[in-house]
């Protein structure tokens, strides 16, 4: 059985934390369906089978998913994800006990302040903001307009299955732990409709009903260095609004 590690600490809310609610794109009605079967986001494990570095891996796979939507790909190695995990959480490879996971807001703050740097010399600096995790329209808008939604979920023993994640399964009342993953697409917006999650180097199917029960926090990432062909990608005033909010928060 594939080894899978968790690593999301409980969500925190910081003063002046960037929010997505002020963006014009968030006032729209989300697309009824978002089918991306023809696009391979190519998620990677990046060490999340050995370390609780899912918060770092989520950012790396968001970069790759965004690139895939643009018709290209970004090479990211396990060393990149582990290094940023160290930078954003204090993990020290020489001290196994320091592998304690990360707080998503703190990890995103480091990424937006210093960038996500790769061995190849490239460094990518995201703009980000948070949304109500129970607002399904917001989650769908983030996914459609910003490439993928960066989520924090609280998993149970039932979610150790690699089949469809849904509610009402054996082991659902037994906690497993916190995890960071990405929402990539969805077949519709009803409880029974399925979503595709990017986690542990794979595409995992789940229902919206399951996500409503498990999700604890939701964030959107925007990469100013990357350009998407989709008309939904934030531009103009939305970019300026998000950048000013990030600068206010980081300073």
C-alpha positions in Angstrom: 0.0 0.0 0.0 1.3 3.5 -0.9 2.7 5.4 2.1 0.9 8.7 2.7 1.8 11.3 5.3 -0.3 14.1 6.7 1.0 17.5 7.8 -1.5 20.3 8.0 -1.7 21.9 11.4 -5.0 23.6 12.5 -6.0 26.7 10.6 -5.1 30.1 11.9 -6.5 33.5 11.0 -4.0 36.4 11.0 -4.7 40.1 11.3 -5.0 41.7 7.8 -4.9 38.2 6.2 -5.6 38.6 2.5 -9.1 37.8 1.5 -10.6 37.0 -1.9 -14.1 38.4 -1.2 -13.1 41.8 -2.6 -12.2 40.5 -6.0 -14.6 41.2 -8.9 -14.2 37.6 -10.1 -15.6 36.3 -6.8 -19.0 38.1 -7.5 -19.6 35.8 -10.4 -21.7 32.6 -10.5 -19.3 29.7 -10.9 -19.4 27.6 -14.0 -21.9 24.8 -13.6 -19.3 22.2 -14.6 -15.5 22.3 -14.8 -14.3 19.3 -16.8 -10.5 19.0 -17.3 -10.1 15.4 -18.3 -8.1 16.5 -21.3 -5.5 18.3 -19.2 -2.9 16.5 -17.1 -1.9 18.6 -14.1 0.8 16.0 -13.4 0.7 16.1 -9.6 3.9 14.8 -7.9 4.4 13.1 -4.5 7.5 15.3 -3.7 8.3 13.5 -0.5 4.8 13.5 1.1 5.1 9.7 1.5 8.0 10.2 3.9 7.4 13.7 5.4 4.5 15.8 6.5 5.3 18.4 3.9 1.9 18.5 2.2 1.6 22.3 2.7 4.8 22.8 0.6 3.8 20.1 -1.9 0.4 21.7 -2.4 2.1 24.9 -3.6 4.4 23.0 -5.9 1.6 21.1 -7.4 -0.4 24.3 -7.8 2.4 25.7 -9.9 2.4 22.6 -12.0 -1.4 22.6 -12.4 -1.4 26.2 -13.5 1.4 25.5 -16.0 -0.5 22.6 -17.4 -3.5 24.8 -18.0 -1.2 27.0 -20.1 0.1 24.1 -22.1 3.5 23.6 -20.6 5.0 22.2 -17.4 7.4 23.2 -14.6 10.0 20.7 -13.4 9.9 20.5 -9.6 11.9 17.9 -7.6 11.5 16.5 -4.1 14.5 18.5 -2.9 12.6 21.7 -3.9 9.6 20.8 -1.9 11.6 19.6 1.1 13.7 22.8 1.1 10.6 25.0 1.1 9.1 22.9 3.8 12.2 23.7 5.9 12.0 27.4 5.1 8.3 27.7 5.9 8.0 25.5 9.0 11.4 25.1 10.5 11.8 21.5 9.6 15.4 20.3 9.9 16.4 17.2 7.9 19.0 16.4 10.5 16.3 16.4 13.2 13.5 13.9 12.4 11.5 15.2 15.3 11.2 18.6 13.6 8.9 17.1 11.0 5.7 18.6 12.5 3.8 19.8 9.5 2.8 23.4 8.7 0.1 26.0 9.1 -1.2 26.8 5.6 -1.5 30.6 6.2 2.1 30.7 7.6 3.4 28.6 4.6 1.6 30.9 2.1 3.0 33.9 3.9 6.5 32.7 3.4 5.9 31.8 -0.3 4.5 35.3 -1.0 7.3 37.0 0.9 10.4 35.1 -0.3 9.1 33.0 -3.2 9.1 29.3 -4.0 12.6 28.6 -5.3 13.6 25.7 -7.4 17.0 24.0 -8.0 17.0 25.2 -11.6 17.3 28.8 -10.3 13.7 29.9 -11.0 11.7 31.4 -8.1 8.0 31.8 -8.2 6.2 34.3 -5.9 2.4 33.8 -5.5 -0.3 36.3 -4.5 -2.9 34.6 -2.3 -6.1 35.1 -0.4 -8.5 33.1 1.7 -12.2 32.3 1.2 -15.0 30.8 3.2 -14.4 27.0 2.9 -18.2 26.3 3.1 -18.9 28.6 0.2 -19.2 26.1 -2.7 -19.5 28.8 -5.3 -16.3 30.5 -4.0 -14.4 27.2 -4.1 -15.6 26.6 -7.7 -14.7 30.1 -8.7 -11.2 29.8 -7.3 -10.7 26.5 -9.1 -12.0 27.8 -12.4 -10.3 31.2 -12.2 -7.1 30.5 -10.4 -6.1 27.1 -11.6 -6.9 25.1 -8.5 -8.1 25.7 -4.9 -5.5 25.2 -2.1 -7.5 23.5 0.6 -7.0 22.3 4.2 -9.0 19.2 5.1 -9.4 17.1 8.2 -9.3 13.4 7.2 -10.7 10.4 8.9 -9.8 6.7 8.8 -12.4 6.2 6.0 -10.3 8.4 3.7 -7.4 5.9 3.7 -9.3 4.3 0.8 -8.2 5.1 -2.7 -11.8 4.7 -4.0 -14.4 7.5 -4.2 -14.3 9.6 -1.0 -17.8 10.0 0.2 -19.6 10.4 3.5 -21.2 7.6 5.4 -18.3 5.2 5.1 -16.8 2.9 7.8 -14.2 4.6 9.9 -15.7 8.1 9.2 -15.9 8.9 12.9 -12.3 8.0 13.6 -9.9 11.0 13.1 -6.9 10.5 10.9 -5.4 14.1 10.7 -5.0 17.3 8.8 -3.9 17.4 5.2 -3.3 20.0 2.4 -4.6 19.2 -1.1 -5.8 20.9 -4.3 -9.3 21.0 -5.8 -8.8 20.6 -9.6 -12.2 20.2 -11.3 -15.8 19.2 -10.7 -18.6 17.5 -12.7 -21.3 19.8 -11.2 -22.2 21.7 -8.0 -24.7 19.3 -6.4 -23.8 17.2 -3.3 -23.7 14.0 -5.4 -21.4 15.5 -8.1 -17.8 14.6 -8.0 -14.7 16.7 -7.7 -11.1 15.8 -8.5 -8.5 16.4 -5.8 -4.7 16.5 -6.4 -2.9 14.8 -3.6 -0.1 12.3 -3.0 0.9 12.5 -6.7 -2.5 11.3 -7.9 -6.0 12.4 -8.8 -8.4 11.5 -6.1 -12.2 11.5 -6.7 -14.6 12.7 -4.0 -18.1 14.1 -3.7 -18.9 17.7 -2.9 -20.8 16.2 0.1 -17.6 14.7 1.4 -15.7 18.0 0.8 -18.2 20.0 2.7 -17.7 17.7 5.7 -13.9 17.6 5.6 -12.8 21.0 4.4 -11.5 23.4 7.1 -9.9 26.2 5.1 -9.7 27.4 1.5 -7.2 29.7 -0.3 -6.6 30.9 -3.8 -3.1 31.3 -5.3 -2.3 33.5 -8.3 1.1 33.4 -10.1 1.8 36.7 -11.7 4.7 35.1 -13.6 2.4 32.6 -15.3 -0.2 33.5 -17.9 -3.3 31.4 -18.5 -5.3 31.4 -21.7 -8.6 31.3 -19.7 -10.6 34.4 -19.6 -11.4 33.6 -16.0 -7.9 34.3 -14.7 -7.8 37.4 -12.6 -6.5 40.5 -14.3 -6.4 44.3 -13.9 -8.1 45.6 -10.8 -8.3 42.1 -9.2 -4.5 41.7 -9.6 -3.9 45.1 -8.0 -6.3 44.4 -5.2 -4.7 41.1 -4.4 -1.2 42.5 -4.6 -2.0 45.5 -2.3 -3.6 43.1 0.2 -0.6 40.8 0.2 1.8 43.8 0.6 -0.2 45.1 3.5 -0.2 41.7 5.2 3.5 41.0 4.6 4.6 44.4 5.9 
